[in-house]
Amino acid sequence: MWVDSPDLYSKLSTDKTLSYGIRGIIIATFESKDTALAWLRAMQ
């Protein structure tokens, strides 16, 4: 789980990091902590 910062440089850094990808790992990005927590609860 990755909660994005509204800062432009943070978003660019996130996009670059996630572009490398790792097999077998699912990465989900969210713009708010509440949305991320709701997603985690739904995955249980």
VOMAR-319535 format. One record per atom (N, C-alpha, C, O): residue in three letters; residue number from 1; x, z, y. Coordinates in pm, 1 decimal, always signed. Layout:
N
type / seq / xx / zz / yy
ALA / NUM / X / Z / Y
...
***
This chain:
44
type / seq / xx / zz / yy
MET / 1 / +84.6 / +0.0 / -115.9
MET / 1 / +0.0 / +0.0 / +0.0
MET / 1 / +89.6 / +0.0 / +122.8
MET / 1 / +189.3 / +71.9 / +129.5
TRP / 2 / +52.1 / -81.2 / +218.3
TRP / 2 / +130.4 / -93.8 / +340.4
TRP / 2 / +33.8 / -96.1 / +457.0
TRP / 2 / -50.4 / -185.5 / +465.5
VAL / 3 / +44.4 / +0.9 / +547.4
VAL / 3 / -40.6 / +3.7 / +666.6
VAL / 3 / +40.6 / -54.2 / +780.9
VAL / 3 / +144.4 / +0.1 / +818.6
ASP / 4 / -7.9 / -166.1 / +836.3
ASP / 4 / +64.3 / -235.0 / +943.7
ASP / 4 / +57.7 / -159.6 / +1075.5
ASP / 4 / -43.1 / -97.2 / +1108.7
SER / 5 / +165.5 / -166.9 / +1148.2
SER / 5 / +169.5 / -118.2 / +1285.1
SER / 5 / +119.8 / -231.1 / +1375.1
SER / 5 / +138.6 / -348.2 / +1342.2
PRO / 6 / +57.3 / -198.6 / +1486.8
PRO / 6 / +12.3 / -304.1 / +1577.8
PRO / 6 / +128.2 / -371.4 / +1652.5
PRO / 6 / +107.9 / -474.4 / +1716.7
ASP / 7 / +248.0 / -315.3 / +1645.1
ASP / 7 / +364.5 / -370.5 / +1712.2
ASP / 7 / +403.3 / -506.3 / +1653.3
ASP / 7 / +411.0 / -520.2 / +1531.2
LEU / 8 / +427.5 / -605.2 / +1737.0
LEU / 8 / +459.6 / -740.8 / +1692.3
LEU / 8 / +584.1 / -744.2 / +1603.5
LEU / 8 / +584.0 / -809.3 / +1499.1
TYR / 9 / +689.1 / -674.9 / +1644.2
TYR / 9 / +812.6 / -677.0 / +1565.2
TYR / 9 / +794.3 / -611.0 / +1428.8
TYR / 9 / +856.0 / -651.9 / +1330.4
SER / 10 / +710.9 / -510.9 / +1423.7
SER / 10 / +680.2 / -447.4 / +1295.8
SER / 10 / +607.6 / -545.5 / +1203.8
SER / 10 / +638.4 / -554.1 / +1084.9
LYS / 11 / +510.9 / -619.3 / +1259.2
LYS / 11 / +438.1 / -718.0 / +1179.0
LYS / 11 / +530.8 / -827.6 / +1129.0
LYS / 11 / +520.9 / -869.4 / +1013.7
LEU / 12 / +621.1 / -874.6 / +1215.0
LEU / 12 / +717.2 / -977.2 / +1172.9
LEU / 12 / +808.5 / -926.1 / +1062.0
LEU / 12 / +838.6 / -998.0 / +966.7
SER / 13 / +851.8 / -801.4 / +1075.8
SER / 13 / +936.9 / -740.9 / +973.9
SER / 13 / +862.3 / -727.4 / +841.3
SER / 13 / +917.4 / -755.6 / +734.9
THR / 14 / +737.6 / -684.4 / +848.7
THR / 14 / +655.4 / -671.8 / +727.9
THR / 14 / +638.9 / -806.4 / +659.7
THR / 14 / +658.2 / -818.0 / +538.7
ASP / 15 / +603.3 / -907.9 / +736.9
ASP / 15 / +583.8 / -1041.8 / +680.4
ASP / 15 / +710.7 / -1093.8 / +613.8
ASP / 15 / +705.0 / -1152.3 / +505.6
LYS / 16 / +824.3 / -1072.7 / +677.7
LYS / 16 / +951.6 / -1119.0 / +621.8
LYS / 16 / +984.4 / -1044.7 / +492.3
LYS / 16 / +1025.1 / -1105.7 / +393.4
THR / 17 / +966.6 / -914.4 / +493.8
THR / 17 / +994.9 / -833.9 / +374.8
THR / 17 / +905.3 / -874.2 / +258.7
THR / 17 / +952.3 / -891.9 / +146.4
LEU / 18 / +775.8 / -888.7 / +286.2
LEU / 18 / +681.2 / -920.9 / +179.5
LEU / 18 / +695.2 / -1064.9 / +130.3
LEU / 18 / +649.0 / -1097.4 / +20.9
SER / 19 / +757.8 / -1150.8 / +209.3
SER / 19 / +773.3 / -1290.1 / +167.9
SER / 19 / +866.8 / -1303.3 / +47.9
SER / 19 / +860.3 / -1403.0 / -24.0
TYR / 20 / +953.1 / -1205.1 / +25.2
TYR / 20 / +1043.9 / -1210.4 / -88.5
TYR / 20 / +970.1 / -1186.6 / -220.2
TYR / 20 / +1004.4 / -1245.9 / -322.4
GLY / 21 / +870.8 / -1101.6 / -217.8
GLY / 21 / +789.2 / -1075.7 / -336.8
GLY / 21 / +868.9 / -1023.3 / -454.7
GLY / 21 / +987.0 / -1054.3 / -470.6
ILE / 22 / +803.8 / -945.0 / -535.6
ILE / 22 / +863.6 / -890.9 / -657.4
ILE / 22 / +760.6 / -908.8 / -768.1
ILE / 22 / +645.2 / -868.2 / -753.9
ARG / 23 / +802.5 / -969.1 / -876.7
ARG / 23 / +709.0 / -992.7 / -987.5
ARG / 23 / +652.0 / -862.7 / -1040.8
ARG / 23 / +722.7 / -763.4 / -1057.6
GLY / 24 / +521.3 / -866.0 / -1067.2
GLY / 24 / +455.3 / -752.0 / -1128.3
GLY / 24 / +412.1 / -643.4 / -1031.3
GLY / 24 / +352.8 / -543.5 / -1071.8
ILE / 25 / +441.8 / -662.7 / -903.3
ILE / 25 / +402.9 / -563.3 / -803.6
ILE / 25 / +298.1 / -625.2 / -711.8
ILE / 25 / +316.9 / -734.6 / -658.7
ILE / 26 / +188.7 / -554.0 / -694.2
ILE / 26 / +82.6 / -599.1 / -604.7
ILE / 26 / +98.2 / -524.8 / -472.9
ILE / 26 / +104.6 / -401.9 / -469.9
ILE / 27 / +104.3 / -599.8 / -365.3
ILE / 27 / +118.1 / -539.1 / -233.8
ILE / 27 / -6.5 / -573.3 / -153.0
ILE / 27 / -45.3 / -689.7 / -142.3
ALA / 28 / -67.9 / -471.2 / -97.1
ALA / 28 / -185.2 / -489.9 / -12.1
ALA / 28 / -152.0 / -433.9 / +125.1
ALA / 28 / -99.3 / -323.2 / +136.6
THR / 29 / -182.8 / -510.0 / +228.7
THR / 29 / -158.4 / -462.1 / +364.6
THR / 29 / -291.2 / -431.2 / +433.1
THR / 29 / -392.5 / -496.5 / +408.5
PHE / 30 / -288.0 / -331.7 / +518.0
PHE / 30 / -408.0 / -286.3 / +587.9
PHE / 30 / -374.4 / -260.3 / +733.2
PHE / 30 / -260.2 / -228.9 / +766.9
GLU / 31 / -474.0 / -273.4 / +818.9
GLU / 31 / -452.5 / -247.3 / +960.9
GLU / 31 / -487.0 / -105.1 / +1000.6
GLU / 31 / -459.5 / -63.4 / +1113.2
SER / 32 / -547.4 / -29.5 / +908.3
SER / 32 / -577.1 / +110.8 / +939.7
SER / 32 / -560.0 / +197.2 / +815.7
SER / 32 / -575.3 / +150.9 / +702.6
LYS / 33 / -528.4 / +321.4 / +839.1
LYS / 33 / -510.8 / +417.1 / +729.4
LYS / 33 / -642.2 / +438.5 / +654.9
LYS / 33 / -643.4 / +449.3 / +532.3
ASP / 34 / -753.4 / +444.7 / +729.3
ASP / 34 / -883.5 / +466.8 / +666.0
ASP / 34 / -918.9 / +355.7 / +568.3
ASP / 34 / -969.2 / +382.4 / +459.2
THR / 35 / -893.0 / +231.8 / +606.8
THR / 35 / -919.9 / +118.4 / +517.8
THR / 35 / -830.8 / +124.6 / +394.3
THR / 35 / -875.8 / +96.7 / +283.1
ALA / 36 / -705.6 / +160.8 / +414.1
ALA / 36 / -612.7 / +171.8 / +301.2
ALA / 36 / -656.8 / +280.8 / +204.6
ALA / 36 / -653.7 / +261.3 / +83.1
LEU / 37 / -697.6 / +395.0 / +258.1
LEU / 37 / -743.5 / +503.7 / +171.5
LEU / 37 / -871.0 / +466.5 / +96.3
LEU / 37 / -886.5 / +501.4 / -20.7
ALA / 38 / -961.5 / +396.2 / +162.4
ALA / 38 / -1084.8 / +350.7 / +95.3
ALA / 38 / -1050.6 / +256.9 / -19.3
ALA / 38 / -1112.3 / +264.2 / -125.5
TRP / 39 / -953.4 / +169.1 / +0.6
TRP / 39 / -910.6 / +75.9 / -104.4
TRP / 39 / -850.7 / +153.4 / -222.3
TRP / 39 / -881.3 / +125.2 / -338.1
LEU / 40 / -765.2 / +251.3 / -191.4
LEU / 40 / -705.5 / +331.8 / -298.0
LEU / 40 / -811.2 / +405.1 / -379.8
LEU / 40 / -803.4 / +410.3 / -502.6
ARG / 41 / -909.2 / +461.1 / -311.3
ARG / 41 / -1017.0 / +532.0 / -382.5
ARG / 41 / -1095.8 / +436.1 / -470.8
ARG / 41 / -1136.3 / +472.9 / -581.1
ALA / 42 / -1117.7 / +315.7 / -424.4
ALA / 42 / -1193.6 / +216.9 / -502.4
ALA / 42 / -1114.6 / +170.8 / -624.5
ALA / 42 / -1174.1 / +126.2 / -722.6
MET / 43 / -982.4 / +180.6 / -620.4
MET / 43 / -899.4 / +135.6 / -732.5
MET / 43 / -890.4 / +238.5 / -844.9
MET / 43 / -840.7 / +207.8 / -953.2
GLN / 44 / -938.4 / +360.9 / -819.8
GLN / 44 / -927.7 / +465.7 / -921.9
GLN / 44 / -1023.1 / +442.8 / -1035.7
GLN / 44 / -1026.9 / +521.8 / -1130.0
***
